[in-house]
């Protein structure tokens, strides 16, 4: 098991930041547990990087406090926080070799040269760069440069590692490799990670918890499983990949299942709490929860295929249905019925969709 005793948790209390009179971050409370991998997830401009920069000390909050363990670090300079930082653009020193880039934070701390050599050697092997130690950044690929940046961030045993979209400039295969590398380093070191991304797949595969942000606020905070299965709002559902958002009017409720109408079509929907007849609800229905073909589902609607595309083991099918556009993930091995203009039946269970709140 990793030793989490060297890590620190972080508490943000009443943090806010404005630019030009516009509030860009407003976080009443956020606690990152020691040793946790927390991801700040959201679209560009939602405030996630600004929040990370306040944690790092590069941006001062207008109000509120930040505590790392027992320390109030709100006004503490970045170099005094003992945090590692991995930037999107790598931020390597072009005139230093791989070895010297990694050693830089240790030399700033005036460590013994022999201790520096031992630490750098261990970290070079950890990120599989031992054979490239004498090269300069311009002689490395993007993935190799990102590994150097990560090695530099972990070499001095930081209390916290902050990562600002570190994988966004890499190709798909390399992103997958480095996701696995980051997750492995987190498991092995037990260091607290705060990771910023706009990619839901990165968030889902690496995080202990995810904070979904919009307009400077945390809309929902929870485990990857909770956010994927039970998004709280229309925005979270859409951002977490629930492409089908349906508006329904409740007719009656019996034993936790509502009979509803959507564009005149009767549907059945599981509801988590009492809902009054006449109420309007929004549900999020994932593409993988819909089957094509009549099969005794609680809900079945007719439609015509308007587009489709192959995605490996699945075909992404868009159809215009009786209740509006629907996106369906259909098994690629069953492609015989998939053709433009083909009429199909789309079906799903009454508990396949999740009721979500409208956004403020």
C-alpha positions as CSV (number, residue, x, y, z in Angstrom):
1,X,0.0,0.0,0.0
2,X,1.3,3.5,-0.7
3,X,2.4,5.7,2.2
4,X,-0.1,8.5,2.3
5,X,1.4,10.0,5.5
6,X,3.7,12.2,3.4
7,X,0.7,13.6,1.5
8,X,-1.4,16.5,2.5
9,X,-5.1,17.1,2.1
10,X,-6.3,20.5,1.0
11,X,-9.4,22.5,2.1
12,X,-10.7,25.5,0.1
13,X,-13.1,27.6,2.1
14,X,-15.2,30.3,0.5
15,X,-12.8,30.7,-2.5
16,X,-13.8,33.3,-5.1
17,X,-12.0,35.1,-7.9
18,X,-13.2,37.8,-10.3
19,X,-11.6,39.4,-13.4
20,X,-13.0,42.6,-14.8
21,X,-16.0,42.4,-12.6
22,X,-16.9,38.9,-13.7
23,X,-16.9,36.1,-11.2
24,X,-14.9,33.3,-12.6
25,X,-14.5,31.0,-9.6
26,X,-17.0,30.7,-6.7
27,X,-16.3,27.6,-4.6
28,X,-17.9,27.8,-1.1
29,X,-16.2,24.6,0.1
30,X,-14.0,21.8,-1.4
31,X,-12.0,19.3,0.5
32,X,-9.4,17.1,-1.2
33,X,-8.4,14.2,1.0
34,X,-4.8,13.2,1.6
35,X,-3.7,10.8,-1.1
36,X,-6.8,11.4,-3.3
37,X,-6.9,11.8,-7.1
38,X,-9.4,14.6,-7.7
39,X,-10.2,15.8,-11.2
40,X,-11.6,19.2,-12.0
41,X,-13.7,18.5,-15.1
42,X,-15.5,21.0,-17.3
43,X,-15.5,23.0,-20.6
44,X,-13.0,25.7,-21.5
45,X,-13.6,28.9,-19.5
46,X,-15.4,27.1,-16.6
47,X,-12.8,28.2,-14.0
48,X,-11.0,24.9,-13.5
49,X,-7.5,26.2,-14.4
50,X,-8.0,29.4,-12.4
51,X,-8.9,27.2,-9.4
52,X,-5.8,25.1,-9.9
53,X,-3.6,28.2,-10.2
54,X,-5.0,29.4,-6.8
55,X,-4.0,26.1,-5.3
56,X,-0.6,26.5,-6.8
57,X,-0.2,30.0,-5.5
58,X,0.1,31.7,-8.9
59,X,-3.3,33.4,-8.5
60,X,-4.4,35.0,-5.3
61,X,-8.1,34.5,-4.4
62,X,-10.2,37.7,-3.8
63,X,-11.7,36.1,-0.8
64,X,-11.6,32.8,1.1
65,X,-8.8,30.6,2.5
66,X,-6.8,27.6,1.3
67,X,-5.3,25.2,3.9
68,X,-2.9,22.3,3.2
69,X,-3.0,20.1,6.2
70,X,-2.7,22.4,9.2
71,X,-1.1,25.3,7.1
72,X,-2.9,28.3,5.8
73,X,-1.3,28.7,2.5
74,X,-3.6,31.4,1.0
75,X,-0.9,34.0,0.8
76,X,2.1,31.7,0.6
77,X,4.4,32.0,-2.4
78,X,4.3,29.0,-4.9
79,X,7.8,27.9,-4.2
80,X,7.1,27.6,-0.5
81,X,4.1,25.3,-0.8
82,X,6.0,22.1,-1.7
83,X,3.6,21.4,-4.5
84,X,4.6,19.8,-7.8
85,X,3.2,21.3,-11.0
86,X,2.8,19.7,-14.5
87,X,1.8,22.3,-17.1
88,X,0.0,21.7,-20.4
89,X,2.9,23.1,-22.3
90,X,5.6,21.1,-20.3
91,X,7.6,24.2,-19.3
92,X,10.9,22.5,-19.6
93,X,14.2,24.4,-19.7
94,X,15.5,24.0,-23.3
95,X,19.1,24.5,-22.3
96,X,19.1,21.7,-19.7
97,X,19.3,18.0,-20.3
98,X,16.6,15.6,-19.2
99,X,18.6,14.8,-16.1
100,X,19.2,18.4,-15.2
101,X,15.6,19.4,-15.8
102,X,14.5,16.7,-13.3
103,X,17.2,17.7,-10.9
104,X,16.4,21.4,-11.0
105,X,13.9,21.5,-8.0
106,X,16.3,19.5,-5.9
107,X,19.2,21.9,-6.6
108,X,16.9,24.8,-5.7
109,X,16.5,23.1,-2.4
110,X,20.3,22.8,-2.0
111,X,20.2,19.0,-1.6
112,X,23.4,17.0,-1.4
113,X,24.7,16.2,-5.0
114,X,24.9,12.5,-4.2
115,X,21.3,12.5,-2.9
116,X,20.2,14.4,-6.0
117,X,21.9,11.8,-8.3
118,X,20.1,8.9,-6.5
119,X,16.7,10.5,-6.6
120,X,17.0,11.6,-10.2
121,X,18.2,8.1,-11.2
122,X,15.2,6.4,-9.4
123,X,12.7,8.8,-11.1
124,X,14.2,8.4,-14.5
125,X,13.6,4.7,-14.3
126,X,10.1,5.2,-12.9
127,X,9.1,7.2,-16.0
128,X,11.2,5.0,-18.4
129,X,13.6,7.7,-19.5
130,X,16.9,6.4,-18.2
131,X,18.3,6.0,-21.8
132,X,17.4,9.6,-22.6
133,X,18.9,11.3,-19.6
134,X,21.5,13.2,-21.6
135,X,19.2,14.5,-24.3
136,X,17.7,18.0,-24.5
137,X,13.9,18.8,-24.7
138,X,14.1,19.6,-28.5
139,X,15.4,16.0,-29.0
140,X,12.4,14.4,-27.4
141,X,8.9,13.6,-28.6
142,X,5.8,15.3,-27.0
143,X,5.2,12.2,-24.8
144,X,8.8,12.0,-23.7
145,X,8.7,15.7,-22.8
146,X,5.6,15.2,-20.7
147,X,7.3,12.3,-18.9
148,X,10.2,14.7,-18.0
149,X,7.7,17.3,-16.7
150,X,6.0,14.6,-14.6
151,X,9.4,13.3,-13.3
152,X,10.4,16.9,-12.3
153,X,7.1,17.3,-10.4
154,X,7.5,14.1,-8.3
155,X,11.2,14.0,-7.7
156,X,11.2,16.1,-4.6
157,X,8.4,14.2,-2.9
158,X,5.8,17.0,-3.0
159,X,2.8,17.1,-0.7
160,X,0.5,17.7,-3.6
161,X,0.8,17.4,-7.4
162,X,-1.2,19.7,-9.6
163,X,-1.7,18.8,-13.3
164,X,-3.1,21.3,-15.8
165,X,-4.5,19.4,-18.9
166,X,-1.1,17.6,-19.2
167,X,-2.3,15.2,-21.9
168,X,-4.3,17.4,-24.2
169,X,-1.5,18.0,-26.8
170,X,-0.7,14.3,-27.2
171,X,-2.2,11.8,-29.7
172,X,-4.8,9.3,-28.7
173,X,-2.5,6.3,-28.1
174,X,0.0,8.3,-26.2
175,X,-2.7,9.8,-24.0
176,X,-3.9,6.4,-23.1
177,X,-0.4,5.3,-22.2
178,X,0.2,8.3,-20.0
179,X,-3.2,8.0,-18.3
180,X,-2.1,4.5,-17.2
181,X,1.3,5.9,-16.1
182,X,-0.2,8.7,-14.1
183,X,-2.7,6.3,-12.4
184,X,0.2,3.9,-11.6
185,X,2.4,6.7,-10.1
186,X,-0.6,7.9,-8.0
187,X,-1.2,4.4,-6.7
188,X,2.5,3.8,-5.9
189,X,3.3,7.1,-4.3
190,X,0.1,7.9,-2.4
191,X,0.6,11.6,-3.3
192,X,-2.5,13.8,-3.5
193,X,-3.3,14.7,-7.2
194,X,-5.5,17.5,-8.4
195,X,-5.9,17.1,-12.2
196,X,-7.6,19.5,-14.6
197,X,-9.2,18.2,-17.9
198,X,-12.1,18.8,-20.3
199,X,-12.0,15.1,-21.3
200,X,-14.6,12.9,-19.5
201,X,-12.7,9.7,-20.4
202,X,-9.6,10.9,-18.6
203,X,-11.6,11.9,-15.6
204,X,-13.5,8.6,-15.5
205,X,-10.5,6.3,-15.8
206,X,-8.1,8.0,-13.3
207,X,-10.0,9.8,-10.6
208,X,-11.1,8.9,-7.1
209,X,-13.6,11.8,-7.4
210,X,-14.6,14.2,-10.0
211,X,-15.8,17.8,-9.6
212,X,-17.8,18.9,-12.6
213,X,-17.5,22.7,-13.1
214,X,-19.6,25.2,-14.9
215,X,-19.4,29.1,-14.8
216,X,-16.9,28.9,-12.0
217,X,-19.0,26.7,-9.7
218,X,-18.8,23.0,-8.8
219,X,-22.1,21.6,-10.1
220,X,-21.6,18.0,-8.9
221,X,-18.9,16.3,-6.9
222,X,-18.7,12.5,-6.6
223,X,-17.1,9.3,-7.7
224,X,-16.8,8.5,-11.4
225,X,-19.4,5.8,-10.9
226,X,-21.9,8.2,-9.2
227,X,-21.5,10.9,-11.9
228,X,-21.7,8.5,-14.7
229,X,-24.8,6.6,-13.4
230,X,-26.5,9.5,-11.6
231,X,-25.8,12.9,-13.1
232,X,-27.6,15.5,-11.1
233,X,-28.3,18.1,-13.8
234,X,-28.9,18.4,-17.5
235,X,-25.4,19.9,-17.9
236,X,-23.6,17.2,-16.0
237,X,-25.5,14.5,-17.9
238,X,-24.6,16.0,-21.2
239,X,-21.0,16.5,-20.2
240,X,-20.7,12.9,-19.0
241,X,-21.9,11.5,-22.3
242,X,-25.6,11.1,-21.8
243,X,-26.5,12.5,-25.3
244,X,-30.2,11.8,-25.2
245,X,-32.0,14.4,-23.0
246,X,-35.8,13.9,-23.1
247,X,-38.5,16.2,-21.6
248,X,-41.6,14.3,-20.4
249,X,-44.9,15.2,-18.7
250,X,-46.0,13.0,-15.9
251,X,-49.5,11.5,-16.1
252,X,-49.5,9.2,-13.1
253,X,-47.1,7.4,-10.7
254,X,-47.4,3.9,-9.3
255,X,-44.8,1.9,-7.4
256,X,-42.0,4.3,-8.3
257,X,-42.7,4.2,-12.1
258,X,-44.3,7.2,-13.8
259,X,-46.4,7.0,-16.9
260,X,-45.4,10.0,-19.0
261,X,-45.9,11.6,-22.4
262,X,-43.2,13.0,-24.7
263,X,-44.4,14.6,-27.9
264,X,-47.6,12.7,-27.6
265,X,-45.9,9.3,-27.1
266,X,-46.6,7.4,-23.9
267,X,-43.5,6.3,-22.0
268,X,-42.7,4.7,-18.7
269,X,-39.9,6.2,-16.4
270,X,-38.6,5.1,-13.0
271,X,-38.7,8.1,-10.7
272,X,-36.6,8.3,-7.4
273,X,-39.0,10.5,-5.5
274,X,-42.7,11.3,-5.5
275,X,-43.7,13.3,-8.6
276,X,-47.0,15.0,-9.0
277,X,-49.2,14.4,-12.1
278,X,-48.7,17.2,-14.5
279,X,-45.1,17.8,-13.6
280,X,-42.5,18.2,-16.3
281,X,-39.3,16.1,-15.9
282,X,-36.1,15.8,-17.8
283,X,-34.4,12.4,-18.2
284,X,-30.9,11.5,-19.4
285,X,-30.7,8.4,-21.5
286,X,-27.3,7.0,-22.5
287,X,-26.8,5.7,-26.1
288,X,-25.7,2.3,-24.8
289,X,-29.0,1.9,-22.9
290,X,-31.1,1.9,-26.1
291,X,-31.6,-1.2,-28.2
292,X,-32.6,-1.3,-31.9
293,X,-35.4,-3.7,-32.7
294,X,-38.8,-4.5,-31.1
295,X,-38.3,-6.7,-28.0
296,X,-40.9,-6.1,-25.4
297,X,-39.1,-3.1,-23.8
298,X,-41.1,-0.9,-21.4
299,X,-40.5,2.0,-24.0
300,X,-40.5,1.6,-27.7
301,X,-40.5,4.3,-30.4
302,X,-40.3,4.2,-34.1
303,X,-37.7,6.2,-36.1
304,X,-35.6,6.4,-39.3
305,X,-31.8,6.3,-39.4
306,X,-30.4,9.7,-40.4
307,X,-26.7,9.0,-40.0
308,X,-24.3,6.3,-38.7
309,X,-20.6,5.8,-38.2
310,X,-18.4,2.9,-37.2
311,X,-16.5,3.2,-33.9
312,X,-14.7,-0.1,-33.6
313,X,-17.0,-2.6,-31.8
314,X,-20.0,-0.2,-32.1
315,X,-21.9,1.8,-34.6
316,X,-23.0,5.2,-33.5
317,X,-26.5,5.6,-35.0
318,X,-28.6,8.8,-35.1
319,X,-32.2,8.5,-35.8
320,X,-35.2,10.8,-36.0
321,X,-37.9,9.3,-33.8
322,X,-41.4,10.0,-32.7
323,X,-40.0,11.8,-29.7
324,X,-37.2,13.6,-31.5
325,X,-33.5,12.8,-32.4
326,X,-31.9,9.8,-30.6
327,X,-28.3,8.6,-30.5
328,X,-27.8,4.9,-30.1
329,X,-24.7,2.7,-29.8
330,X,-25.4,-0.5,-31.7
331,X,-23.2,-3.6,-31.8
332,X,-21.0,-3.5,-35.0
333,X,-21.4,-7.2,-35.6
334,X,-25.2,-6.6,-36.1
335,X,-24.9,-4.1,-38.9
336,X,-27.3,-5.6,-41.3
337,X,-30.3,-3.4,-40.4
338,X,-28.2,-0.2,-40.4
339,X,-28.7,1.9,-43.5
340,X,-29.6,5.5,-44.2
341,X,-33.4,6.0,-44.1
342,X,-34.1,2.6,-42.7
343,X,-37.0,2.4,-40.3
344,X,-36.2,1.0,-36.9
345,X,-37.7,0.6,-33.4
346,X,-35.7,1.9,-30.5
347,X,-36.4,0.4,-27.1
348,X,-35.3,0.8,-23.5
349,X,-36.2,-0.2,-19.9
350,X,-38.2,2.1,-17.6
351,X,-35.1,2.4,-15.4
352,X,-32.6,3.0,-18.2
353,X,-32.9,6.8,-18.0
354,X,-32.1,9.0,-15.1
355,X,-34.2,12.0,-13.9
356,X,-32.0,15.1,-13.9
357,X,-32.6,18.7,-12.7
358,X,-32.6,21.7,-15.0
359,X,-29.6,23.9,-14.7
360,X,-29.9,27.3,-13.0
